[in-house]
Amino acid sequence: MSRVAKANLFDAGSGQSSELDLTGPLFETEPKEHVIHRAVVAELDARRRFTASTKGRSDVQGSGRKLYRQKGTGRARAGDIKPPNRVGGGTWGGPKPKSGYGAHKRINRKEARAAFLGALSAKAADGELYVLDALGFERPSTKEARGIFERMGLQGPVLVVVTEDDQHAELSFRNLPRVTVVRPYEYGVYELLRAREVVYSRSAYERLTREREEVQA
């Protein structure tokens, strides 16, 4: 990316906004659509339980005896009572529980990291990344949280990333419509792309940059 990515830094206490320069691979990775697509497919697939199950012909309770003789009745040939084309018969090609190595879509760690960094960099380049400073919630207040977002001019859907130090803020923001509140390691590429704006608390932003630097080192 040629231009320097910037985050919108908003002070919740004073209501003043400024820009925060974002540098490093965390915010300057070129997004690759095919890698991001693979990551999203793997993330959504990992959330499926694969417990849907239908009964096949061999699982349906019933006699295996031929319903009537083959010829001389004037009707079409028929076998037993359990084929898929009969009411109450078994299902052909229906879902079955899956398990084991080949049951889920997989993506290696390097690709997953590249997809996350690419999605985050795209958000930063488009000006959709925010850092929220001075969250002085003395108690949970949805009204106060709504006022902060209105002053920031967010349209939503919004992804809010907080830490355990932002408990009052977490309880306040999660009551707002079209707002998803998560903690570090509780979101991935899908959540980043699904949100129009991504808002980090100051502590969540510092943890993100610190942990990424430690991984790269």
Backbone torsions as a table, in degrees:
resi	resn	phi	psi	omega
1	MET	NA	131.2	-174.6
2	SER	-78.1	-41.5	-177.1
3	ARG	-85.6	155.4	179.7
4	VAL	-78.2	126.8	179.5
5	ALA	-73.3	145.2	-179.6
6	LYS	-134.4	147.5	174.7
7	ALA	-108.2	148.3	176.8
8	ASN	-84.7	112.1	-179.5
9	LEU	-95.0	118.8	-176.6
10	PHE	-120.7	127.5	178.5
11	ASP	-91.8	111.5	-176.7
12	ALA	-67.7	-24.2	-178.9
13	GLY	-76.8	-51.9	-177.3
14	SER	-91.5	-18.8	-177.4
15	GLY	81.5	6.6	-179.9
16	GLN	-85.8	145.9	179.5
17	SER	-122.5	150.2	178.5
18	SER	-151.4	-176.4	-179.2
19	GLU	-112.9	145.0	179.1
20	LEU	-121.9	119.3	-179.9
21	ASP	-68.9	135.6	179.8
22	LEU	-115.5	121.2	-179.7
23	THR	-130.4	165.7	178.6
24	GLY	97.2	167.6	-178.6
25	PRO	-58.6	-24.2	-178.8
26	LEU	-60.5	-32.6	-176.2
27	PHE	-124.9	5.2	-177.2
28	GLU	-126.6	24.1	178.3
29	THR	-87.0	131.4	180.0
30	GLU	-69.5	121.6	179.3
31	PRO	-67.5	134.4	175.6
32	LYS	-115.6	116.0	-171.3
33	GLU	-60.6	-41.2	-175.9
34	HIS	-68.0	-34.2	178.0
35	VAL	-71.7	-42.3	178.2
36	ILE	-63.0	-39.8	178.3
37	HIS	-62.4	-44.1	179.1
38	ARG	-62.2	-38.5	-179.9
39	ALA	-66.6	-43.2	179.8
40	VAL	-63.9	-43.9	178.9
41	VAL	-61.1	-42.7	-179.8
42	ALA	-66.8	-39.9	179.7
43	GLU	-65.1	-46.0	-179.8
44	LEU	-67.7	-36.7	179.6
45	ASP	-67.0	-35.0	-179.6
46	ALA	-67.2	-20.6	-179.6
47	ARG	-84.8	-12.7	179.5
48	ARG	-76.7	142.9	-177.7
49	ARG	-89.1	-23.1	-179.0
50	PHE	55.7	42.5	177.9
51	THR	-104.2	-3.8	178.5
52	ALA	-62.8	134.0	-176.5
53	SER	-145.6	135.4	175.1
54	THR	-122.3	157.2	-179.5
55	LYS	-89.6	129.5	175.3
56	GLY	-86.2	-175.9	-177.2
57	ARG	-60.5	-37.0	-178.5
58	SER	-77.7	-14.0	-178.1
59	ASP	-93.7	-17.0	-177.0
60	VAL	-76.0	137.0	179.6
61	GLN	-77.9	130.7	-179.9
62	GLY	162.6	167.7	-177.7
63	SER	-77.8	148.5	175.2
64	GLY	-93.0	7.2	-178.2
65	ARG	-73.7	143.8	177.2
66	LYS	-64.9	135.8	-173.1
67	LEU	-63.5	-43.2	177.8
68	TYR	-155.4	169.6	-174.6
69	ARG	-64.0	158.8	-171.6
70	GLN	-67.9	-40.6	-173.0
71	LYS	-128.3	160.2	173.0
72	GLY	91.5	-0.8	-178.9
73	THR	-100.6	-15.1	-177.3
74	GLY	82.7	0.6	-179.7
75	ARG	-108.4	167.6	179.2
76	ALA	-67.4	155.2	179.4
77	ARG	-63.5	146.4	179.7
78	ALA	-146.6	145.4	175.8
79	GLY	-97.5	-127.5	179.0
80	ASP	-84.1	-168.6	-171.9
81	ILE	-92.3	1.2	-168.6
82	LYS	-106.8	9.0	179.6
83	PRO	-71.9	161.8	-177.5
84	PRO	-63.8	-23.3	-177.0
85	ASN	-85.2	8.2	176.8
86	ARG	-113.8	146.5	178.4
87	VAL	-61.2	128.5	-178.1
88	GLY	84.8	1.1	179.8
89	GLY	-80.1	177.1	-179.3
90	GLY	-73.1	157.6	179.0
91	THR	-91.2	136.3	178.5
92	TRP	-98.4	126.9	175.9
93	GLY	71.7	20.6	-180.0
94	GLY	-76.3	169.0	-178.7
95	PRO	-68.3	148.9	176.7
96	LYS	-133.9	151.0	177.2
97	PRO	-58.1	140.3	-178.8
98	LYS	-119.3	145.4	176.3
99	SER	-155.8	167.7	179.1
100	GLY	98.4	-179.2	-172.8
101	TYR	-64.6	-38.7	-175.0
102	GLY	-87.8	5.6	-175.3
103	ALA	-76.9	-29.2	-174.4
104	HIS	-115.3	154.6	171.3
105	LYS	-71.6	137.6	-176.7
106	ARG	-126.8	152.4	177.2
107	ILE	-141.5	138.4	-177.0
108	ASN	-74.9	165.9	-173.2
109	ARG	-63.2	-36.8	-178.6
110	LYS	-66.3	-43.6	178.8
111	GLU	-66.5	-40.9	179.6
112	ALA	-61.9	-41.3	178.8
113	ARG	-66.6	-41.5	179.2
114	ALA	-64.6	-37.4	179.0
115	ALA	-66.9	-42.8	180.0
116	PHE	-64.2	-46.8	-179.8
117	LEU	-64.6	-37.4	178.5
118	GLY	-65.8	-41.7	179.3
119	ALA	-67.0	-41.4	178.9
120	LEU	-66.6	-39.1	178.2
121	SER	-65.7	-37.0	178.2
122	ALA	-64.7	-39.9	177.0
123	LYS	-63.2	-42.6	-179.9
124	ALA	-65.7	-42.0	-179.1
125	ALA	-66.0	-31.0	-179.6
126	ASP	-87.2	2.1	179.3
127	GLY	72.3	27.7	-177.3
128	GLU	-108.1	17.2	-179.9
129	LEU	-110.7	129.9	-177.1
130	TYR	-127.5	145.6	172.4
131	VAL	-120.1	122.5	-175.3
132	LEU	-102.0	117.5	-175.4
133	ASP	-107.3	159.7	175.4
134	ALA	56.1	57.3	175.6
135	LEU	-82.7	87.0	-176.0
136	GLY	-94.6	54.4	177.6
137	PHE	-74.9	111.9	176.1
138	GLU	-76.6	-25.9	177.1
139	ARG	-154.5	162.4	177.8
140	PRO	-61.1	132.6	-179.0
141	SER	-149.3	106.1	178.3
142	THR	-66.8	-35.2	178.9
143	LYS	-62.1	-43.5	179.0
144	GLU	-66.3	-40.7	178.5
145	ALA	-63.6	-40.9	178.2
146	ARG	-64.1	-39.0	179.0
147	GLY	-64.2	-37.2	178.3
148	ILE	-64.1	-45.4	-179.4
149	PHE	-67.2	-34.4	178.1
150	GLU	-66.6	-39.3	178.3
151	ARG	-69.6	-29.5	178.0
152	MET	-77.6	-17.9	179.0
153	GLY	75.1	30.9	-179.6
154	LEU	-78.5	143.0	-178.8
155	GLN	-102.7	-31.7	-179.4
156	GLY	84.2	164.2	-0.4
157	PRO	-65.8	147.8	-174.0
158	VAL	-118.5	135.7	172.3
159	LEU	-105.5	120.1	-179.4
160	VAL	-109.2	124.1	179.8
161	VAL	-109.2	120.5	-179.1
162	VAL	-129.6	173.4	176.4
163	THR	-119.2	-178.7	179.2
164	GLU	-66.2	-15.4	177.2
165	ASP	-78.6	-10.2	-176.8
166	ASP	-111.3	44.1	-173.4
167	GLN	-63.0	-45.5	179.9
168	HIS	-64.4	-39.8	177.7
169	ALA	-65.8	-39.6	178.8
170	GLU	-60.5	-45.8	179.4
171	LEU	-66.7	-28.4	-178.6
172	SER	-78.0	-46.9	-175.3
173	PHE	-72.0	-29.9	-173.5
174	ARG	-70.9	-12.7	178.5
175	ASN	-85.7	-9.0	-178.1
176	LEU	-80.5	143.4	177.7
177	PRO	-69.3	148.5	177.9
178	ARG	60.8	29.1	177.9
179	VAL	-125.8	128.4	176.0
180	THR	-114.7	124.3	-178.6
181	VAL	-108.2	126.3	-179.3
182	VAL	-134.5	166.4	173.4
183	ARG	-109.4	167.1	178.6
184	PRO	-53.0	141.1	-179.1
185	TYR	73.0	9.0	176.1
186	GLU	-108.2	10.2	-180.0
187	TYR	-141.3	159.1	-178.6
188	GLY	-141.2	-156.1	-177.5
189	VAL	-63.6	-40.0	-177.8
190	TYR	-61.3	-44.4	179.9
191	GLU	-65.6	-37.7	178.4
192	LEU	-63.3	-43.2	-177.8
193	LEU	-76.4	-28.9	-178.5
194	ARG	-71.6	-29.2	-178.1
195	ALA	-86.2	145.3	174.1
196	ARG	-78.7	-42.9	177.1
197	GLU	-124.7	143.6	178.0
198	VAL	-116.7	122.3	-175.9
199	VAL	-116.1	123.3	175.6
200	TYR	-106.0	136.2	166.9
201	SER	-70.5	162.4	-178.6
202	ARG	-58.4	-42.8	-179.2
203	SER	-67.4	-37.2	178.9
204	ALA	-68.6	-38.6	178.5
205	TYR	-65.4	-43.4	179.7
206	GLU	-64.9	-38.1	178.2
207	ARG	-66.9	-40.6	179.8
208	LEU	-60.0	-49.8	-177.6
209	THR	-68.9	-37.0	-178.7
210	ARG	-67.9	-44.7	-178.1
211	GLU	-69.0	-34.6	177.8
212	ARG	-67.4	-38.3	178.0
213	GLU	-65.3	-37.9	178.9
214	GLU	-67.1	-37.5	178.4
215	VAL	-65.3	-42.9	-178.5
216	GLN	-68.9	-31.3	179.3
217	ALA	-72.0	NA	NA
